[in-house]
């Protein structure tokens, strides 16, 4: 047993723990904000860089995948480099790459900058959580985690609103430039107030699994290439898609084999012997895909088809964040009353219902009919996240929690990236399908079209005007139907995940990570 002087609960930071908290939460808030701030700006970014809506989805997916990889490596990096130094490097990299994002003059430049931004920001959330838990005494850790949780919840609410306002009033580039002064201020504060506790010593002898890390990066990079570029090049008709599929198919089982045979693996896949961890990560991947897929396409629907400016579409997304915040306040009491499994079932079922409601969207829908389902969608997201995390981690030893959290977070980000890529692909393809089907009705041999065309010709005196107006209407209707198809498929995905919940083993309820730490 370690002596008291080395126990985290007996160490106190030199400065006020609230100053420490503010310094790390400021940069963490900035990183979380960037996961949603670009959503409402995608049409403007696409126009500014002469890219299609499908191509610009890389701005979201590249950031998520890079962040997931760094998140998985953050535990080792904080030991090898030192946590304060690693956080400083992360914040500096995130800040510099944010500036590069704003300066990008082509889509490849922006994607590369977003990858660097994801690498810099990937480890900030777990680092901030660890710093807060260690800086506050046991009796005040609840307050610290409440501050952390509110920051993580509030950032996605503010993100679309802030991104929309900046895009409408200035330029989409300023959604990235705004990170620069915040990052510099955060660096200065962390340099003054943040310190590594005496029991957390740097270990330069710590060996990193370079081969395993390389396999994961290559495999995930190839997979992302396939699902993002396949739509543009007709999938397996392209040699690069076939090569990327082959690389992914080889590197994934090789990565699993390599990690399972190592004594100190980069990612401890032996933990997947826990049924709860397997089921929980699968469900979290589904939740990430459904949540980020719907979040990515809804602002585009509102801007392209309903004519909303970016700020108005961002404001329309706000109820989702409010619903998530409310669910975080009430979920613990509901879990104690109804149990984790039932809350997860209700969460996924509620998500499916709200997405089915979105599948009824039309071109004359009122804003209230968008905001109300969004509120309940956010509420249901909260109902899944907390009990799902609790059930996934509850049967693991405390010493395995950090590795398991890395796997859990990796699958959440990968699921989100897959959801965004696939939903954009489906939207593009289904728009073509619907346009072909609806376009068949524009024919001089159809009685209804002939009568309508005669009325248009009588009003405008141009017999070809009817064909132009009809084609424009067909395109609008086809795109609208493609969006409603996407929401319907996302709803079906949420419903299909529900049977997996029955595979969870029974666990006792654990209220917080701080309490779990006492079970070792």
ZINOR-V638052 format. One record per backbone hydrogen bond with DSSP energy under -1.0 kcal/mol. NH is the residue of the N-H (numbers start at 1). CO is the residue of the C=O. If there is no record, write none. Layout:
nh=NH co=CO
nh=NH co=CO
This chain:
nh=6 co=3
nh=7 co=4
nh=10 co=7
nh=20 co=16
nh=21 co=17
nh=22 co=18
nh=23 co=19
nh=24 co=20
nh=25 co=21
nh=26 co=22
nh=28 co=24
nh=29 co=25
nh=30 co=26
nh=31 co=27
nh=32 co=28
nh=33 co=29
nh=34 co=30
nh=35 co=32
nh=36 co=33
nh=37 co=33
nh=39 co=36
nh=42 co=39
nh=45 co=41
nh=46 co=42
nh=47 co=43
nh=48 co=44
nh=49 co=45
nh=51 co=46
nh=56 co=52
nh=57 co=54
nh=58 co=55
nh=59 co=56
nh=60 co=57
nh=61 co=57
nh=62 co=58
nh=64 co=60
nh=65 co=61
nh=66 co=62
nh=67 co=63
nh=68 co=64
nh=69 co=65
nh=70 co=66
nh=71 co=67
nh=72 co=68
nh=73 co=69
nh=77 co=73
nh=78 co=74
nh=79 co=75
nh=80 co=76
nh=81 co=77
nh=86 co=82
nh=87 co=83
nh=88 co=84
nh=89 co=85
nh=90 co=86
nh=91 co=87
nh=92 co=88
nh=93 co=89
nh=94 co=90
nh=95 co=91
nh=96 co=92
nh=97 co=93
nh=98 co=94
nh=99 co=95
nh=100 co=96
nh=101 co=97
nh=102 co=98
nh=103 co=99
nh=110 co=106
nh=111 co=107
nh=112 co=108
nh=113 co=109
nh=114 co=110
nh=115 co=111
nh=116 co=112
nh=117 co=113
nh=118 co=114
nh=119 co=115
nh=120 co=116
nh=121 co=117
nh=122 co=118
nh=124 co=121
nh=127 co=123
nh=128 co=124
nh=129 co=125
nh=130 co=126
nh=131 co=127
nh=132 co=128
nh=133 co=129
nh=134 co=130
nh=135 co=131
nh=136 co=132
nh=140 co=137
nh=144 co=140
nh=145 co=141
nh=146 co=142
nh=147 co=143
nh=148 co=144
nh=149 co=145
nh=150 co=146
nh=151 co=147
nh=152 co=148
nh=153 co=149
nh=154 co=150
nh=155 co=151
nh=158 co=154
nh=159 co=155
nh=162 co=158
nh=163 co=159
nh=164 co=160
nh=165 co=161
nh=166 co=162
nh=167 co=163
nh=168 co=164
nh=169 co=165
nh=170 co=166
nh=174 co=171
nh=175 co=172
nh=176 co=173
nh=177 co=173
nh=178 co=174
nh=179 co=176
nh=180 co=177
nh=183 co=179
nh=184 co=180
nh=185 co=181
nh=186 co=182
nh=187 co=183
nh=188 co=184
nh=189 co=185
nh=190 co=186
nh=191 co=187
nh=192 co=188
nh=193 co=189
nh=194 co=190
nh=200 co=197
nh=203 co=79
nh=206 co=203
nh=210 co=208
nh=213 co=209
nh=214 co=210
nh=215 co=211
nh=216 co=212
nh=217 co=213
nh=218 co=214
nh=219 co=215
nh=220 co=216
nh=221 co=217
nh=222 co=218
nh=223 co=219
nh=224 co=220
nh=225 co=221
nh=226 co=222
nh=227 co=223
nh=228 co=224
nh=229 co=225
nh=230 co=226
nh=233 co=229
nh=235 co=230
nh=237 co=234
nh=238 co=235
nh=242 co=238
nh=243 co=239
nh=244 co=240
nh=245 co=241
nh=246 co=242
nh=247 co=243
nh=248 co=244
nh=249 co=245
nh=250 co=246
nh=251 co=247
nh=252 co=248
nh=254 co=250
nh=255 co=251
nh=256 co=252
nh=257 co=253
nh=258 co=254
nh=259 co=255
nh=260 co=256
nh=269 co=267
nh=271 co=268
nh=272 co=269
nh=273 co=270
nh=274 co=271
nh=278 co=274
nh=279 co=275
nh=280 co=276
nh=281 co=277
nh=282 co=278
nh=283 co=279
nh=284 co=280
nh=285 co=281
nh=286 co=282
nh=287 co=283
nh=288 co=284
nh=289 co=285
nh=290 co=286
nh=291 co=287
nh=292 co=288
nh=293 co=289
nh=294 co=290
nh=295 co=291
nh=296 co=292
nh=297 co=293
nh=298 co=294
nh=301 co=297
nh=302 co=298
nh=303 co=299
nh=304 co=300
nh=305 co=301
nh=306 co=301
nh=308 co=302
nh=313 co=309
nh=314 co=310
nh=315 co=311
nh=316 co=312
nh=318 co=315
nh=320 co=317
nh=322 co=318
nh=323 co=319
nh=324 co=320
nh=325 co=321
nh=326 co=322
nh=327 co=323
nh=328 co=324
nh=329 co=325
nh=330 co=326
nh=331 co=327
nh=334 co=330
nh=335 co=331
nh=336 co=332
nh=337 co=333
nh=338 co=334
nh=339 co=335
nh=343 co=339
nh=344 co=340
nh=345 co=341
nh=346 co=342
nh=347 co=343
nh=348 co=344
nh=349 co=345
nh=350 co=346
nh=351 co=347
nh=352 co=348
nh=353 co=349
nh=354 co=350
nh=355 co=351
nh=356 co=352
nh=357 co=353
nh=358 co=354
nh=359 co=355
nh=360 co=357
nh=361 co=358
nh=365 co=362
nh=370 co=367
nh=371 co=367
nh=372 co=368
nh=374 co=370
nh=375 co=371
nh=376 co=372
nh=377 co=373
nh=378 co=374
nh=379 co=375
nh=380 co=376
nh=381 co=377
nh=382 co=378
nh=383 co=379
nh=384 co=380
nh=385 co=381
nh=386 co=382
nh=388 co=384
nh=389 co=385
nh=390 co=386
nh=391 co=387
nh=392 co=388
nh=393 co=389
nh=394 co=390
nh=396 co=393
nh=400 co=397
nh=401 co=398
nh=404 co=400
nh=405 co=401
nh=406 co=402
nh=407 co=403
nh=408 co=404
nh=409 co=405
nh=410 co=406
nh=411 co=407
nh=412 co=408
nh=413 co=409
nh=414 co=410
nh=415 co=411
nh=416 co=412
nh=417 co=413
nh=418 co=414
nh=419 co=415
nh=420 co=416
nh=421 co=417
nh=422 co=418
nh=423 co=419
nh=424 co=420
nh=425 co=421
nh=426 co=422
nh=427 co=423
nh=428 co=424
nh=429 co=425
nh=430 co=426
nh=431 co=427
nh=432 co=428
nh=433 co=429
nh=434 co=430
nh=435 co=431
nh=436 co=432
nh=437 co=433
nh=438 co=434
nh=439 co=435
nh=441 co=438
nh=442 co=439
nh=443 co=441
nh=446 co=443
nh=450 co=446
nh=451 co=447
nh=452 co=448
nh=453 co=449
nh=454 co=450
nh=455 co=451
nh=456 co=452
nh=457 co=453
nh=458 co=454
nh=459 co=455
nh=460 co=456
nh=461 co=457
nh=465 co=462
nh=468 co=464
nh=469 co=465
nh=470 co=466
nh=471 co=467
nh=472 co=468
nh=473 co=469
nh=474 co=470
nh=475 co=471
nh=476 co=472
nh=477 co=473
nh=478 co=474
nh=479 co=475
nh=480 co=476
nh=481 co=477
nh=482 co=478
nh=483 co=479
nh=484 co=480
nh=485 co=481
nh=486 co=482
nh=487 co=483
nh=488 co=484
nh=489 co=485
nh=490 co=486
nh=491 co=487
nh=492 co=488
nh=493 co=489
nh=494 co=490
nh=495 co=491
nh=496 co=492
nh=498 co=495
nh=500 co=497
nh=501 co=498
nh=502 co=499
nh=503 co=500
nh=504 co=501
nh=516 co=512
nh=517 co=513
nh=518 co=515
nh=519 co=516
